[in-house]
Amino acid sequence: MTGAQLPVIVVGCGVAGLATALAAAPRPVLLIGRQTVGQDCASALAQGGIAAAMGHGDSPAEHARDTLAAGAGHNRPDAVRYLVDHAVVAVRWLQTLGVEFDRDGDKLALGREGGHHLHRILHAGGDASGAALLAALHRAALRAAHIQWQPPCDVDALLLRDQCVAGVRVRDRDGRENALECSEAVLATGGIGALFAATTNPAGADGSGLALAMAAGAPALDLEFMQFHPTALAVAGNGALPLITEALRGAGAVLCDDDGARIMAGRHPLADLAPRDLVARQVWQVLQAGGRAWLDATAVTGDWQRRFPTVDAICRRHGIDPRTQRIPVTPAAHFHMGGIAVDFDGRTAIRGLHAVGETACNGVHGANRLASNSLLEGIVYGRRLGRLLADVRLSACRSGSHRLVERGQSATDSALAELRALSWRALGPVRDGATMRQALAHIHHDAALHSSWQGKLVTRMLEAALLRRRSLGAHYRQDAEKRQSVQSVPLRSLQG
Ligand code: SIN
């Protein structure tokens, strides 16, 4: 096969991977996922919707302002501008694929979530937005003649030829390996929440693509910035905690402690809808003080079955009627702002290797992502990358010696459980240098931990978090003075 005929390999079948694959037409694309579409995928669990400035009095500039304020000004302004400027186009495109956004009479219904000053969140199927978007993208990808599907398997190595990506090695469920050549590879493998003991992410969000790119020498960026969602359902169990969407607070739910006192009262002008990092820390403080934190959604009116079917079902599975009873909540690792360093077009530092969505970091989210900007990012930047790939004539090096870069040994189940507990303790919503240094030394002295790719990834996160001595956005160090408050972030960089 010539380079022009070789497929673009897209690793990851969430929203970002599917949007990239669709936009790459007519280039042949081979889609590879660890599971069938929708399983073990954070996109499918996303309850919040997609942010777009479509309401009265709103504008992309307002959306950008909230994105920058949530991101503590650490965002790359041109990446933010591109995101917000393309939000409405993304919504229209999704509608052409058959996504039916929720309506309020003859208008699109717009909700509110943390950090947004205005109503600008579109939902589909109420709080089942991610699943609705994914289903539409999946249908479109199944129809697309340029897309082929690899049966579920893990990509555990990159094939480099003369410093360019020329293929991947896949391992199927029976452990059989196979090398697949490509013209370019795209990593759209999602986040790393599964490396934390408390997370809203599925088990597959374990940083596999990030670890692979780093093993190949691609620089990573902002690894210390992990977002914690303030309201995962506080239930015992190993694995993903069910999310209780922030949209409930947009609809009037409030956080309170055991005595019914409002947790966010007087903490921020937006109170319960303050940026997520602030709310998560307040909830964390209540739990650390030995109390419990509750989401009181009893004031939320309207049709729960239509607006919040997912939360309703989750709560009922745990014996809670959210219309009449408070919901116990805890912060949980939710979204990684850091990732494989990419430019505006999703290029990593390795020729032929691209990354998009949560596994990538182009700086759009800064130090803390604004709610409902991640499905948007996956669509907007996935389509941008796909269009770029569609235009590429022949990019990867076609001659030279081959080299296989392996992600490395996987942690055993018990090592992984230990690592997840350690990450939660040392890299959770409130951090301090001593605990992080101890965690680093612990990994270093434990062969089962430091020899695994998961252990190496957590080591890199700890190192990044130790290097950032001041608090910023979701990276909060109680042993340091906060460099600047969210309210004093200069927003001028976006204007003019
Ligand atoms: C939520 O529904 O609370 C999560 C939304 C998001 O993570 O953007």
Residues whose N, C-alpha, C, O or C-beta is under 5 A from the ligand:
A	BS01	SIN	Q47 G48 I244 T245 E246 A247 L370 A371 S372 N373
